[in-house]
Amino acid sequence: MDDKFLSEQEFADYYNIGYGLNKVSPEMADLIVNTKTRSPQLDALKAGIEISREPEREKDYLPEWLKEDWFKEDSRGITQSLHKSIEPDKE
């Protein structure tokens, strides 16, 4: 096998290790991301680390109305809102 390329399975393995490493030890992941050495294994690790950080970035970009708790109690209560919607229209 050529050292310049990884098989798809090897890339997926290193990618998953990088993804998990960022969740378990972000400090170690930072060290790996900041290395200047290039290799197929490190590139796969860095790709997994970067993708695992994206959900954290997305939280910062959400508008305020999406950050609110959607399951908090409504002042009307569920029975009042359901009662209104299930009554048939009177003609």
TORZA-716838 format. One line per 10 residues: number of its first residue (from 1); for each residue y negated, z negated, x of N, C-alpha, C. Coordinates in pm, 1 decimal, padded with zeros to 6 digits. Layout:
BEGIN
NUM> Y Z X Y Z X Y Z X; ...;
***
This chain:
BEGIN
1> 00119.1 00000.0 00083.8 00000.0 00000.0 00000.0 -00124.5 00000.0 00087.6; -00224.2 00073.6 00049.1 -00349.0 00081.8 00123.0 -00430.0 -00045.7 00100.3; -00491.6 -00100.0 00205.9 -00567.3 -00224.2 00195.2 -00701.2 -00207.2 00124.8; -00744.9 -00083.8 00103.2 -00875.0 -00060.7 00042.3 -00872.2 -00070.5 -00109.7; -00753.4 -00066.8 -00169.1 -00743.5 -00066.2 -00315.0 -00643.2 -00170.7 -00362.2; -00668.1 -00223.6 -00479.5 -00574.9 -00315.5 -00544.7 -00509.2 -00242.9 -00660.4; -00386.7 -00280.8 -00689.5 -00325.0 -00227.2 -00810.8 -00395.2 -00290.6 -00930.6; -00374.7 -00234.6 -01047.4 -00438.3 -00289.2 -01168.1 -00396.0 -00433.4 -01191.3; -00270.3 -00463.2 -01166.5 -00220.0 -00599.0 -01187.2 -00283.3 -00696.1 -01087.7; -00295.5 -00654.8 -00962.3 -00357.8 -00741.2 -00862.0 -00505.0 -00765.3 -00895.0;
11> -00575.0 -00660.0 -00936.1 -00715.2 -00676.3 -00974.6 -00726.5 -00775.0 -01090.4; -00640.6 -00759.8 -01191.0 -00643.8 -00850.0 -01306.7 -00614.6 -00993.5 -01264.6; -00521.3 -01011.5 -01172.0 -00488.7 -01146.6 -01125.0 -00608.6 -01211.5 -01056.1; -00671.6 -01140.5 -00963.6 -00788.2 -01195.2 -00893.1 -00906.7 -01214.3 -00988.1; -00924.0 -01123.2 -01080.4 -01030.3 -01132.7 -01180.7 -01012.3 -01260.5 -01263.2; -00890.6 -01284.8 -01309.2 -00862.6 -01403.7 -01389.7 -00880.7 -01531.6 -01309.0; -00844.3 -01527.5 -01181.4 -00865.5 -01644.0 -01095.3 -01015.0 -01672.1 -01082.9; -01095.1 -01568.4 -01062.8 -01239.8 -01586.1 -01053.3 -01299.1 -01639.4 -01182.4; -01251.3 -01588.5 -01295.0 -01299.6 -01634.0 -01425.6 -01270.5 -01782.9 -01443.4; -01146.5 -01822.0 -01415.2 -01108.0 -01962.4 -01429.4 -01175.9 -02051.8 -01327.9;
21> -01194.2 -02002.2 -01206.7 -01257.8 -02080.8 -01101.5 -01400.0 -02118.7 -01140.0; -01473.0 -02028.7 -01200.7 -01609.6 -02060.3 -01242.2 -01611.6 -02168.7 -01349.0; -01512.5 -02171.5 -01435.4 -01507.6 -02274.0 -01539.9 -01472.0 -02410.6 -01482.1; -01382.2 -02412.5 -01381.6 -01333.3 -02537.9 -01324.3 -01425.7 -02589.3 -01214.3; -01471.3 -02500.7 -01127.0 -01552.8 -02540.7 -01012.7 -01665.9 -02440.4 -00990.1; -01774.7 -02454.7 -01063.4 -01886.4 -02361.2 -01047.8 -01945.4 -02361.1 -00906.3; -01937.4 -02476.6 -00837.4 -01990.1 -02482.8 -00700.8 -01910.9 -02390.8 -00608.4; -01779.2 -02393.0 -00620.3 -01694.6 -02306.3 -00538.4 -01719.4 -02159.5 -00574.7; -01737.6 -02132.4 -00702.1 -01765.2 -01995.5 -00746.1 -01897.2 -01945.8 -00687.2; -01997.6 -02033.6 -00679.6 -02125.4 -01995.3 -00618.7 -02107.6 -01956.9 -00472.3;
31> -02024.5 -02031.9 -00400.7 -01998.9 -01999.3 -00260.1 -01935.3 -01861.5 -00246.3; -01841.3 -01830.8 -00334.0 -01773.0 -01701.3 -00327.6 -01869.2 -01587.9 -00361.5; -01950.1 -01606.9 -00464.1 -02044.0 -01502.0 -00505.4 -02145.8 -01473.5 -00395.3; -02185.5 -01576.2 -00321.9 -02288.8 -01559.6 -00219.4 -02235.3 -01512.8 -00084.7; -02105.3 -01492.3 -00070.9 -02052.2 -01441.4 00055.6 -02090.7 -01295.0 00072.3; -02114.4 -01258.1 00195.0 -02152.5 -01119.7 00223.9 -02031.7 -01034.6 00261.2; -01918.0 -01096.5 00282.0 -01796.1 -01024.2 00315.7 -01751.1 -00941.7 00196.0; -01702.7 -00822.3 00222.4 -01655.1 -00733.7 00115.7 -01506.4 -00709.1 00134.0; -01433.2 -00725.1 00027.3 -01291.7 -00688.5 00023.9 -01255.2 -00665.6 -00122.1; -01149.6 -00592.7 -00148.6 -01110.4 -00570.1 -00288.6 -01079.0 -00700.5 -00362.3;
41> -01017.7 -00795.1 -00291.8 -00985.2 -00922.9 -00354.6 -01112.4 -00999.7 -00391.3; -01207.8 -01004.7 -00298.0 -01333.6 -01074.5 -00326.7 -01413.2 -01004.9 -00436.2; -01411.3 -00873.2 -00437.2 -01482.0 -00799.9 -00542.7 -01424.2 -00832.4 -00680.1; -01292.0 -00843.8 -00689.1 -01228.6 -00878.4 -00816.7 -01262.5 -01021.7 -00856.0; -01260.9 -01114.4 -00758.6 -01299.3 -01253.2 -00786.8 -01443.1 -01260.1 -00837.3; -01533.4 -01189.0 -00768.3 -01674.8 -01189.8 -00807.3 -01695.0 -01131.2 -00946.6; -01619.6 -01028.2 -00980.0 -01631.2 -00968.5 -01113.8 -01590.9 -01069.5 -01220.6; -01483.5 -01143.0 -01197.8 -01439.8 -01245.1 -01293.3 -01540.2 -01357.5 -01306.5; -01598.3 -01397.9 -01193.9 -01698.1 -01504.9 -01195.4 -01821.5 -01460.4 -01273.2; -01869.2 -01340.4 -01247.1 -01989.2 -01290.6 -01314.8 -01968.2 -01278.9 -01465.7;
51> -01853.1 -01230.3 -01506.9 -01826.4 -01217.7 -01650.7 -01817.2 -01354.7 -01716.3; -01761.0 -01452.8 -01646.3 -01749.0 -01585.6 -01706.4 -01884.3 -01652.9 -01721.0; -01984.6 -01606.7 -01650.2 -02119.7 -01663.5 -01661.1 -02201.1 -01598.5 -01771.5; -02161.7 -01485.0 -01822.1 -02239.3 -01414.2 -01924.2 -02257.3 -01492.1 -02053.8; -02153.4 -01558.9 -02107.7 -02178.0 -01634.2 -02231.6 -02286.1 -01740.4 -02214.9; -02296.7 -01800.7 -02095.8 -02401.3 -01898.9 -02072.0 -02538.8 -01833.7 -02080.6; -02550.7 -01713.4 -02030.5 -02677.8 -01641.4 -02036.9 -02711.4 -01602.3 -02179.8; -02612.4 -01565.2 -02258.1 -02637.2 -01520.5 -02395.2 -02693.2 -01632.2 -02481.2; -02656.0 -01757.2 -02456.8 -02708.2 -01869.0 -02534.3 -02859.3 -01880.2 -02519.3; -02909.7 -01848.0 -02401.2 -03053.2 -01857.9 -02376.9 -03131.5 -01752.4 -02453.4;
61> -03071.1 -01640.8 -02484.1 -03140.9 -01530.3 -02548.0 -03131.6 -01531.1 -02700.4; -03059.6 -01624.7 -02758.1 -03046.3 -01628.1 -02903.1 -03178.0 -01669.1 -02967.4; -03214.0 -01607.7 -03079.8 -03332.3 -01653.6 -03152.5 -03305.7 -01791.8 -03212.6; -03411.2 -01862.6 -03244.4 -03398.8 -01999.9 -03293.9 -03312.1 -02009.4 -03419.4; -03321.6 -01912.7 -03509.0 -03246.6 -01922.5 -03633.7 -03096.8 -01909.0 -03610.7; -03054.8 -01850.4 -03497.8 -02912.5 -01844.1 -03466.4 -02864.0 -01968.0 -03392.6; -02955.6 -02044.7 -03335.8 -02917.5 -02165.9 -03264.1 -02895.8 -02282.8 -03358.9; -02946.0 -02272.2 -03482.4 -02934.4 -02381.4 -03578.3 -02789.5 -02403.6 -03619.2; -02762.3 -02522.5 -03670.9 -02629.1 -02555.4 -03719.8 -02611.7 -02493.9 -03858.1; -02522.1 -02398.2 -03867.9 -02500.4 -02328.0 -03994.2 -02422.1 -02411.8 -04094.0;
71> -02359.8 -02518.5 -04050.7 -02273.4 -02596.3 -04137.5 -02336.7 -02728.2 -04180.4; -02466.0 -02744.0 -04158.7 -02530.3 -02868.1 -04201.0 -02541.7 -02870.3 -04353.5; -02553.7 -02988.4 -04406.5 -02559.5 -03006.6 -04551.4 -02687.6 -02946.8 -04608.7; -02672.9 -02877.5 -04719.2 -02787.3 -02822.6 -04790.2 -02837.4 -02929.6 -04886.6; -02965.5 -02933.0 -04912.7 -03021.6 -03036.6 -04999.5 -02972.9 -03022.8 -05143.6; -02937.0 -02901.1 -05188.2 -02891.7 -02880.7 -05325.9 -02747.5 -02925.4 -05345.9; -02667.9 -02918.3 -05244.6 -02527.1 -02951.0 -05259.0 -02447.6 -02827.6 -05297.9; -02322.6 -02827.5 -05266.6 -02239.5 -02709.3 -05289.5 -02209.4 -02688.4 -05437.8; -02195.9 -02795.2 -05515.5 -02160.3 -02778.7 -05656.9 -02272.7 -02713.0 -05735.7; -02396.7 -02744.5 -05703.6 -02508.2 -02683.0 -05774.9 -02517.7 -02534.5 -05744.0;
81> -02499.2 -02497.8 -05619.0 -02511.1 -02356.5 -05584.5 -02393.3 -02277.1 -05639.5; -02274.6 -02335.4 -05645.3 -02159.0 -02265.5 -05701.1 -02170.5 -02252.3 -05852.8; -02218.5 -02356.3 -05919.1 -02230.4 -02355.4 -06064.2 -02322.8 -02243.0 -06110.3; -02429.0 -02222.8 -06039.0 -02523.9 -02119.1 -06076.8 -02463.6 -01979.4 -06063.4; -02381.0 -01956.2 -05962.6 -02331.7 -01821.6 -05937.6 -02209.5 -01784.8 -06021.7; -02139.6 -01880.6 -06082.8 -02018.5 -01845.0 -06156.5 -02040.4 -01833.5 -06307.2; -02158.1 -01867.0 -06355.2 -02182.7 -01852.3 -06497.9 -02198.4 -01705.0 -06532.5; -02138.4 -01660.3 -06643.6 -02152.1 -01519.4 -06682.5 -02293.8 -01491.4 -06733.2; -02335.8 -01369.1 -06720.0 -02466.5 -01327.8 -06770.5 -02463.5 -01326.2 -06923.1; -02568.4 -01379.4 -06986.8 -02576.9 -01380.8 -07132.8 -02667.8 -01267.6 -07176.6;
91> -02621.0 -01191.2 -07271.2 -02700.1 -01078.1 -07319.2 -02758.1 -01105.0 -07454.7;
***
